Structures are given as C-alpha cells and as structure tokens.
Amino acid sequence: MEVNLLKYLPSYYKRSTVVNDIIGCQSSELQKFMISLNSMSKQFFVVLADTSLDRWEKELGIKINPNLSLAERRGKIISKLRSQGTVTKEAIKQIAQSFISDVDVVEDNENYRFEIILNSKIGFPYDLDSLYRSIEEVKPVHLESKYKLNSITSFDFF
C-alpha cells in the first residue's frame, strides 16, 4: 500500500528536492498510519481479530487461554455471542457452526434430548471440548445432548 502524496500537488513541486523530501517523509508516516488503522479496524470483527481476543473474552466472561489457537478462541467467542437469547434448534446449530461448518441438529423431544451431527471432510482440526462446553452452557438443563461425528476423508491411491 504505497502512499504517494506528490501526485496531489502541482507538477512544478516535483522538481523541488525540499518538497520531495518533506512529502517522502509524510508519505511513509501516512503509510504506517494506514497499516495501523487497518489492523485496528480488524479488531472490531471477531473473525478477523487477533490482538483483541483477550478483550472479547474478558467482555463475554470467557476464560482467557492464550495457548489455544486463534481459530479456537474465535470459535468460543462467536459461539458465546450466538448463544445470547432463547436457545432454539437453530441457535444450537449456529453455535456448533462456529466450530465446524457442516452441522445438523436432530431433536428427540419425547426423550428430552437432541443430537448434534458434525460432518467433516478434513477431519476435526482441533479438540472439540470447547464446542461441548459451549453447548452445555446454553442448552436447557433438562435436555441431554448427544454428538455424532462423521469424518469422511478422501485420499488418492496409486
């Protein structure tokens, strides 16, 4: 992201070494500022955040664990944000989707339980304990949750 302020000035300034030096310094400082501003603006969106995850976790009452990967931490934050309000089948599905993209939730109302089916074509990239805890926090106490993990990976055989 090159910032060239000289193009905004009249052409006769291009011949001045003093103006070129001043504009060169200002351009480099403006470039640093733009990079910093871009980085800061990412922190307002959980899916892009990296340096502000501690703040997000603190705000939502999530135990801060810097040993987890960024994806896991983001998943926990997103699931906590999605868990606000009434817990429905769709809400549980959205929470699970913050960890694994292909999810289905099957209700079994007669037996007071529901099953979360997690499908993956690449395996499960990290420990699912965070997902289990997130569901336990939001589900009604009288309901039991079951999990079914389907991982179908494909390999080329020669």
Summary of the structure (lengths in Angstrom):
residues: 158
radius of gyration: 24.5
end to end distance: 45.7
largest distance: 83.4
contacts: 379
relative contact order: 0.10
helix: 49%
strand: 15%
